[in-house]
Amino acid sequence: MISHQEKRSGREQRSLPKIAWVMLAASSVMLAQPVMAADYTITGSSNTYLRMTRSINKDDLYPLYEYLRFSVTAAEKDGSATSLHLGAWGRVDLVDKSTDHYTDGDLQYGYLSYQASKNNLVVNAGRQFITEGVATERVDGLYARSDFAAGITAAAFVGSPVVTTPNYKGGDFIYGGRVAQGKPGLYAVGVSALRNESDIARDREEEGIDLWVHPVKQVDLTGRSSYNSITDGWMEHAYTLSVAPIDAVTLSADFSRINYQDYFYNVTTTAFALQNNGGLLDPREKVTAAGASAAWTPVKNLTLAAEYKNYGYEILGSADYVGGKVAYTTADALSLGASGHRMDGSSDRTRYYDYRLYALKKTGHAEFGVDFYNVLFDRPIDGMKSSYALTGIAGYEVTEKLKVGGDIEYSQSPDFDREWRALVKVAYAFDMKCGEKGGKSEK
């Protein structure tokens, strides 16, 4: 018997070639338009990463990742533009398997976009990442937004949720939107909603409000609240206030509250699954976090900061985190920093001091850095009194388009006696413009 989840995952895998062919056909049609009608801009990037480490089971993990991004934009004379955006990644394990398979990959996004010359009208079709109020989703479908009179903005989306985890009940159909009203530079208030359903049940049904208030230059307030209509409970409240009484001083305060039962009701990974769904998170848990910080720039390039935060767990107990940091940064050559904090909680793992020192120096086309992080526990954890990580960083700009670099880290912690990790990265970017008369220029 094949489960609903397995069917959904199978459709996901089979849909990737179809989406790729649709995007390829769309790009061909787009590029086949008369060159006289528009100016074309082609941009792209390739990021290659080789990660190297040894697992706790003594496996040599050397996964090689490739991330490709590609965009074509046709700008019309009336100010409108049509564009194609593609992004994909792939992985191959060079030694031992890092997952169940030696290879893996995914089409991250692939969509056509039309942007009108007026009212900030945008229409997208294809696989895309949508962030509208309570919605932070990857969707195969349609998205549209536009500005209207009286400072009103509206957005809507509809499609199928992108699911890559076989055991997740992703649903077959998702839709939602956001309506906001505001005045540029002063305030914006929005309401949003989404619904994700399958042929047998409602998987998600959420509503939310968000706001941004900037009454004067020195004050900035942002926040959001989201509600779960299936569990009839508030998922999250999160608000941040920033005040700059003078140019050299910034004060901020933040507050958040999360109810596990409502917030983690239907998630995409078992790492955040509730106990009644086979996970580790207690659905009865609620956490409230509140904090304040102050930053002072007494002289150019030097910043001093102090911060405090309280984490209140109704079941696990509370913890206070307090400390400060100092940073010195020049325009493009040198960055130095140090920080120290005290975590005072109700368990051994939440009673410690942490310290950090870092330095980054750029000289010519090269840059070098070192970062050291140390945690000193009040009582030994699994026989260890401290945990630390030392990281060395190096990079070189071969050309404006080609950059190479890497870092190597050596660490020790209660979870892993001694561990080393290495990363090698190569980044290449390009862009090309085609003018009305068929001229071509590269950068």
N, C-alpha and C positions, 0 to 999 in steps of 0.2 A: 504494500500500500504506500503510495507516495503522498507525503504531507503537503499541506497548502504552502508551507514555507519552502519546501524543496522545489515545488512548481514555480514559485515566485523567483527563486534564485536561478533556476534554469532559464526562465524567460529573460532574466537580466543578462546572462551570459550570451544568449542567442541574439539579443538586441544590439550588442555592440557592433558587429559587422554591418548590420542594417543602418545604424546611425552613422557609421563611418562613410558608407556609400552615399547616404543622403547628403552629408556635408561635402563630400567630394563633388557630387553632382551640382550642389548649390554653388560651390566655388567656381565651377566651370561656367555655369550660367552667368555668374556675376562678372567674371573676368572676360566673358564674351561680349559684354556691352561695348558700344562704341567708345573708344578712348577719348574722343572729342567731348563726350558728355560729362566726364568727371576726371578728377585727379586721384590717382591711386597711391596708397601708402601700404607697403608690405613690411611687417615687422615680425621678428621671431627670436627665439632664444632656445639654447640647449644647455641643460645643467646635468652634469654627470657626477655621481657620488659613489665612491667605493668605501664602504664601512668595513672595519676589521676588528674583531673581538673574539674572545673565547668564552663560551657559555659555562654555567655552573656544572654542566654535564660533560665538560671538556670537549665540546664541539667547536671546531674552527669555523666561525661564521664570517664569510666574506661576500656579502651581497653587493652586487653592482646595480645601481639605480640610474635610470635615464628619464629626465623630464623634458618634454618638448612642448613649446608653445608657439603658435602661429596665428597671425591676424592679417586680414586684408581689408582695407577701408577705401571705399569710393566716395569722395566728397563732391557733391553736386554744386553747381553755381548758385543755387538758391539757398545754400547753407545747410541743406539736409545731407545725410550720409547713410550709406548702407555698408555693413561690415560683416565679416565672417571671422569667428574666433574658434580656435581649436587648441586643446590641451590634453596631453596623455602622458602616462608614465609606464615604465616597464622595469622588471627586476629579474636578474639571473644570479643564482648562487654559484660562486666559483669553487667552493670547497664543500662543506656540509650544508644541509638544508636548514634555512632559517625559519621556514614554515613547513606545511605538509607537502609543498611542491617546490621544485627547484626554480621554477619561473612563475611570474605573475605579472599582471598589468591591468590598466583600466583607462577608459576614456573619461578624464576628469570633467571636461566640458567640450561642447561642440554645438554652436548655435549661430544663427543668422540674426542680425540686429539692424533695425531701422531707427534712425534718430531724425526727427523732423526739425525744421528750422525754427519752429515756434512752439511755445508752451512746454518745452522740455519733454515732448512726446517721445517715448521709447517703446518699441515693440520687439520682443525677442522670441525666437522659436528654436527649440532644440534642447539639448542637455545644458543646464545652467545652474548656477548657485544663486539662490534668492535670499535676500535679507530684507524683510519687511515686517517690523514689529515683532510679534511672537514667532514669525517664520524665519528660520535659518536652515534652509533645505536645499538639497540637490535634487532637481526635478527634470524629467523628460517631458517638456510641454511648452506652454505659451505663457508669456509674461508681458504686461503692458502697464505703463504709468504715464501720467500727464499732469500738468498744472492747470488750474481753472481760476475763475474769478474769485475775488475776496480772499486770496491767499490759501485756497484749498488745493491740495494735492491728493490724487487717488492712484492706487496701484492694485492690480489683481493678477492672479496666476492660477493655472489649472494644468494638471498633467498626472504623471505617474511618478511616485517617489523612487529614487535610485537606491537600490539595496544591493550590497555586495556581501553581506554576512548571511550565510545560508540559513542559520537558525532564527533569523529575525523576522517577525511578522510585520512586514513593511506596508501591507495594504496594497490595493490596486489603483486607488484614485485619491488624489490630494488636490485641494483647492483652498483659496483664501485671498486675503487682501488687506489693505491698510488705507485709511482716510485720515488726512492730517490738515490742520489749519494753522497758519502762522504768518509771521512777518519777518522777512530776511534780516538777520543780524539782531533780532530782538527775542523771538520765542517761536516755538513750534510744539503742538500737542497732537498726538496721533492715537487712533484706536485701530486695532487689528484683530484678525481672527483667522484660524485655519481649521480644516477638517480633513482627516485622513481615514479612509474607510476601505473595507474589502467587501466581498460578496456575502460575508457571514457576520461581520461585526464592525463597530466603530473602533478604530485603533487609537485615534487621537482626536480631541476636540478642545481647542484652546482659544482663549481670548486674552487681549492685553491692552494696556495703555502705555504710552511713552511720552516723555516731555523733555524739552530743552528750553531753558530760560536764561537770557543774557540781558538783564535790564540795564546794566551799565558795563563799561569796559572792564571793571575790576571784579565782576561777579559772574559766575557761570554755574548753572545747576542742570544736571542731567539725571534721568531716572526712568525706571520701567517697573511695571507690575504685570504678572501674567497669571491667568486663572485656568484651571483644568475643569471643564464642564462634566467630564465623565466621573471624576472622583469628588466633584463639588468642593474643591479646595483651592486656595491660592498656592501656586507653584513657587513663585519668587517675588520678592520686592528688592530692588537694588537702586540706591540713590547716592549721588556724589555732588558735593558742593565745593567750589573752589573760589577763593577770595584773594585778590592781590591788592592790599591796601596801599602799597608803594611798589615801584618797579622792581626793587631788590628783594621783595618778600612775597611769598605765596603760601597761603594757608588753605588746607583742604580737610574735609571730613566726609566719611562714607558710611553707609549703613546697608546691610543686606540681610535677608531672611529666606531660608529655603526649607520647604517641607518635603522630605524624601518621598513620602507616599504619593504626593501629587507631582513633584518635579521629575522623578525617575519612573513614572508610571509605565511608559513604553519607550525604551531606549534601543539604540542600534548596536550596542556592544554589551557583552556579559560583564565587562569590568564595572558597569554602572547598573547592573540588574539587582532588583530587590530579592530578599531571601525567599519570598514565596514564588519567585520565578527562577530559582536556581542560583541566585547571586549571593553576594556577601553583605549588601547594604540592608540595614534594619529599617523597615518601612515606618517604624514608630519614631525614628530620629528626626529632629528638627535642629537647625543650626542658625544662630543669629551672630552676625559679625558687625562690629562697629569700631571705627578707628579715626584717628586724626594725624595730620602731619604738617610740618612747617619746613620751608626751604628758604635759605638766605644766600644771596650772592653779594658778599661784601666788596669784592673786587672782580674785575673782568676775568672770566674763565674759571673762577673758583666758586663752588656751590657747597654749602653746608646744610644738612637736613637732619631732622629728628622725626621719629614716627612711633605711633602706638596703635595696637589693634587688640581687641578682645574677641575671642572665638567662644561662643556659648553653645555647647552641645547639651541637649536635654538628657541624653542617656550617657554619653561618654564623658561628660563633664566640661569644664571651661578651661581656657588657657589665655594667658596674656603674652603678647609679643611686643617688646619695646626695644628701641635702639636708635642708631644714627648712622650717617654715612657722609663722606666727603669725596668730592670729585673735582679734578682739575683737567680741563680740556682746552687745547688750542685749536685753531681753525681746522687744520688738516694734518698735523704732525704728531701730536702726543696726547694720550689720554691716561690719566692715573686715577686710581680710586681705592677707597678702603671703607669697610663697614663693619659694624658689630651689633649683635642683638642678643636679647635674652628671651627665651621661651619658657614660661612658667605655667605648666599644666598639671593635670591630675594623674598622668601616667608617666612611666620612666621614659618613654619615647618622646614625650612632650615637655621634658625638663632638661634644658640644655642651653649652652651659649654657642653662637655661631659667629664666625669671622670670615671676611673676604678681603683679598688684596688682588689688584689687577693692574696691568700696565700694557699699553699698546703704542707702538712707535712706527711711524711711517717715514721712510726715507727714499726719495726718488720714486721708483715704481714698485718698491717692495715694502712690506709691513710685517712686523714681528710683535708677538705679544705673549704674555704669560698670565694665568689666572689661577689663584689658589683659594680654595674654600675649605673651611675646617669647622667641625661640630664637636663640642666637648660635652658629653652626657654627664648628668649628676651621678647616675649610677650606671655601671657597665650594662650594655645590651648584648646578650649572647657572648659575654666575656670580653667585649670591646668597650673601652672607655671613650674612644673618639672615632669620628668618621671624617675622611678628607678626600679631596680630589685636586690634582695638580694637572693643569692643561697648558700645553705649549701650542702657539698659533703662528702660522706663517702663510704669506700670500705674495703673489707677484702679478703685476699687470703687464702682460706681454704686449698687448695693444689696447686701444680703447674698447675693442670688442671682445678680446680674449683675456680671461683671468684664470689663474690657477692658484691653488692653495690647499691647505690642510691643517689638521690639528691632531695631536696625540694626547691622550688622557690616561693618567695612572691614578687609581683610587682604591680606598679601603673602606668597608662599611660592615655593619652587623649582618647584612644580607649576603655580602660577597667579600671573603677575606681579602683577596687582592685581585684587582681587575685592571686590564688595560684596554683602551679603545683607540682606534685611529680612523681618521676620515680624510680622504683625498677628494678634492672637488675641482672640476673644470667647468667654467661658465663661458658661453659664447653667445653674443647677441648681434643681430643685424637688422638693418632697415633699408628700404629702397623706395624712392618716390618716382612716379611716372606722371609727367605733365600732360597738358591738353594736346600738345603737338607730338606726343609720343616720346618726348625726352625722358631720359632716365638718369637718376643720380642716386648714389649710394653714400651711406654714412657709416 
